């Protein structure tokens, strides 16, 4: 068995990272579309209104951005929108936890 060329390995790594990011985005969007009661109950302390409709709208926006990222022709637009969503999310919720989760995800998108 021959070793893959560096370009082929990089391409496989890129597809793998993109697939992993898309999997996490699908889980996040699905969770927001379902809007479980526990998630809604814990949202007022961090400054988010306790309205299921808001989470469902965020889930739709996230799903559309993930679909844009999944299509190769619109992947750059999807990456820009997802990076903007994560930046706004970490800015609004504050704290290091939001920033520490948004930064690696953005890095994987742009890798």
C-alpha positions in Angstrom: 0.0 0.0 0.0 1.5 3.3 -1.0 1.5 6.4 1.2 -0.9 9.1 0.1 0.7 12.3 -1.1 0.7 15.3 1.2 -1.9 17.1 -0.8 -4.3 14.2 -0.7 -3.7 13.8 3.1 -4.5 17.5 3.6 -7.7 17.2 1.5 -8.8 14.2 3.5 -8.1 16.1 6.8 -10.0 19.1 5.5 -13.0 17.0 4.6 -12.8 15.3 8.0 -12.7 18.6 9.9 -15.6 20.0 7.9 -17.6 16.8 8.5 -17.0 17.1 12.2 -18.0 20.7 12.3 -21.1 20.0 10.3 -22.0 17.2 12.7 -21.8 19.5 15.7 -23.7 22.2 13.9 -26.5 19.8 13.1 -26.7 18.7 16.7 -26.7 22.3 17.9 -29.4 23.4 15.3 -31.5 20.3 16.2 -31.3 21.1 19.9 -32.4 24.7 19.3 -35.3 23.6 17.0 -36.5 21.2 19.7 -36.1 23.8 22.4 -36.2 21.6 25.5 -37.8 23.1 28.7 -34.5 22.7 30.6 -32.6 24.9 28.1 -35.3 27.5 28.2 -35.4 27.5 32.0 -31.7 28.2 32.3 -31.6 31.0 29.7 -32.8 34.0 31.8 -29.7 34.0 34.1 -27.4 34.4 31.1 -29.5 37.2 29.6 -31.5 35.3 27.0 -35.3 35.6 27.0 -37.1 32.4 27.9 -39.1 32.1 24.7 -39.2 28.8 22.7 -39.8 30.8 19.5 -36.5 32.6 19.8 -34.6 29.3 20.1 -36.5 27.9 17.1 -35.6 31.0 15.0 -31.9 30.6 16.1 -32.0 26.9 15.1 -33.4 27.7 11.6 -30.7 30.4 11.1 -28.0 28.0 12.3 -29.3 25.2 10.0 -29.3 27.5 7.0 -25.8 28.7 7.7 -24.6 25.1 8.1 -26.2 24.1 4.8 -24.5 27.1 3.1 -21.2 25.8 4.6 -21.9 22.2 3.5 -22.2 23.2 -0.2 -18.8 23.8 -1.8 -19.9 26.8 -3.9 -21.3 28.7 -0.9 -18.8 27.4 1.8 -17.0 30.7 2.2 -20.3 32.5 2.8 -21.4 29.9 5.3 -18.1 30.1 7.1 -18.4 33.9 7.3 -21.9 33.7 8.7 -21.1 30.9 11.2 -18.0 32.9 12.4 -20.3 35.9 12.9 -22.9 33.9 14.8 -20.3 32.5 17.1 -18.7 35.9 17.7 -22.0 37.5 18.5 -22.9 34.5 20.8 -19.7 34.8 22.7 -20.1 38.6 22.9 -23.7 38.4 24.2 -23.3 35.6 26.7 -19.9 36.8 27.9 -17.5 34.7 29.9 -14.6 32.5 28.9 -16.7 29.4 28.3 -18.5 30.9 25.3 -15.2 32.2 23.8 -13.4 29.0 24.4 -16.0 27.0 22.5 -16.4 29.5 19.6 -12.7 29.9 18.9 -11.8 26.3 18.1 -15.0 25.8 16.0 -14.1 28.9 14.0 -10.6 27.6 13.5 -11.9 24.3 12.2 -14.1 26.0 9.7 -11.3 28.1 8.3 -8.8 25.3 8.3 
